[in-house]
Amino acid sequence: MAVTQIFNIAGSAMSAQSIRLNTIASNLANAESASSSVDTTYRARHPVFKVAAVSGVVDPFAPQQGGPEAAGVSVAGILESQAPLQPRYEPDHPMANEDGYVFYPNVNPVEEMANMISASRSYQSSVELMNTAKDLAQRVLSLAE
């Protein structure tokens, strides 16, 4: 596997984790946004990853010669959570409906923070992989001198 292929795969992982971090940040920013109806209430969003072939990269572990391309990762889409919203009885709230309820998003801040730590560490791992590949490439080039 060429060094440039390693960069392509690690880059795809960094891009996917960046989208994941942005989605988590959006969820946390809207965690306490109130609404008077179920239809207009913010719902937690989560990215869905899929295996993506990285062009020109052949998987060295494929069982046959010329097998499938090596995999990177991409974001297939961002789904809204179907978990129930949080209705709260707050009749004095300006956003309360005619029954006195205000609806809050289905965002769990503790879960989002755990996801943020996981995404951050995954991103850092990809950065370390790129740094290691860069160091190896530099050492190979220094052997040619």
C-alpha positions in Angstrom: 0.0 0.0 0.0 1.5 3.3 -1.0 1.8 6.2 1.4 -0.5 8.3 -0.6 -3.2 5.7 -0.3 -2.8 5.7 3.5 -3.3 9.5 3.4 -6.5 9.0 1.4 -7.9 6.5 3.8 -7.0 8.5 6.9 -8.3 11.6 5.3 -11.7 10.0 4.6 -11.9 9.0 8.3 -11.0 12.6 9.4 -13.6 14.0 7.1 -16.3 11.7 8.4 -15.4 12.4 12.1 -15.4 16.1 11.4 -19.0 15.8 10.2 -19.8 13.7 13.2 -18.4 16.4 15.5 -20.3 19.2 13.7 -23.5 17.2 14.1 -22.9 16.6 17.8 -22.2 20.4 18.3 -25.5 21.2 16.5 -27.3 18.7 18.8 -25.8 20.3 21.9 -26.5 23.8 20.8 -30.2 23.0 20.3 -30.6 20.8 23.4 -32.7 23.4 25.3 -34.5 25.0 22.4 -38.2 25.1 23.1 -41.2 24.8 20.8 -44.9 24.8 21.1 -45.5 21.9 18.8 -44.1 18.4 18.1 -43.6 19.2 14.4 -41.4 22.2 14.9 -39.2 20.8 17.7 -35.6 20.1 17.0 -34.7 16.4 16.8 -31.3 15.0 17.5 -29.3 14.1 14.4 -26.8 11.4 13.9 -24.5 10.7 10.9 -24.6 7.3 9.3 -21.2 6.0 8.0 -20.7 3.6 5.2 -17.7 1.9 3.7 -16.3 3.8 0.7 -13.8 2.5 -1.8 -10.9 4.8 -2.0 -9.9 5.2 -5.7 -6.7 3.4 -6.7 -6.3 1.6 -3.4 -6.3 -2.2 -3.5 -6.9 -4.1 -0.3 -3.8 -6.2 0.4 -5.9 -8.6 2.6 -8.4 -9.4 -0.2 -8.5 -13.3 -0.7 -7.9 -13.0 -4.5 -5.4 -11.0 -6.5 -6.9 -7.8 -7.8 -9.6 -8.0 -5.2 -11.8 -5.2 -3.9 -10.5 -1.8 -3.3 -9.3 -0.8 0.1 -12.0 0.9 2.2 -12.3 4.3 3.6 -15.3 5.8 5.2 -17.9 8.3 4.1 -21.2 9.7 5.4 -24.2 8.1 3.8 -26.5 10.6 5.4 -27.7 12.3 8.6 -30.7 10.8 10.3 -33.1 12.4 12.8 -33.7 10.5 16.0 -37.1 9.0 16.4 -36.9 9.0 20.2 -39.8 10.8 21.9 -39.6 14.5 22.6 -39.6 15.9 26.1 -43.0 17.6 26.8 -42.9 19.8 29.9 -45.8 21.4 31.6 -44.9 25.1 31.7 -48.1 27.1 31.3 -46.3 30.5 31.9 -43.7 29.8 29.2 -44.2 32.1 26.1 -43.8 29.0 23.8 -46.5 26.9 25.7 -49.3 25.5 23.6 -53.0 25.8 24.5 -52.6 22.9 27.0 -49.6 24.5 28.7 -46.9 22.2 27.3 -43.6 23.2 25.9 -41.7 20.6 23.8 -38.0 20.2 24.1 -35.6 18.2 21.8 -34.8 14.5 22.3 -31.1 15.4 22.8 -29.3 13.6 25.7 -26.4 15.9 26.6 -24.5 13.1 28.4 -24.8 10.8 25.4 -23.7 13.6 23.1 -20.7 14.4 25.2 -19.7 10.7 25.1 -20.1 10.7 21.3 -18.0 13.8 21.1 -15.2 12.3 23.0 -15.3 9.2 20.8 -15.3 11.2 17.6 -12.5 13.4 18.9 -10.4 10.4 19.7 -11.1 8.8 16.3 -10.1 12.0 14.6 -6.9 12.1 16.7 -6.1 8.5 15.8 -6.3 9.4 12.1 -4.1 12.4 12.6 -1.5 10.1 14.3 -1.8 7.6 11.4 -1.0 10.4 8.9 1.9 11.7 11.0 3.3 8.1 11.2 3.0 7.6 7.5 4.6 11.0 6.9 7.6 10.0 9.1 7.9 6.7 7.3 7.9 8.4 4.0 10.6 10.8 5.1 12.8 8.0 6.4 12.4 6.1 3.1 13.5 9.2 1.2 16.5 9.7 3.5 17.6 6.1 2.7 18.0 7.2 -0.9 20.6 9.8 0.0 
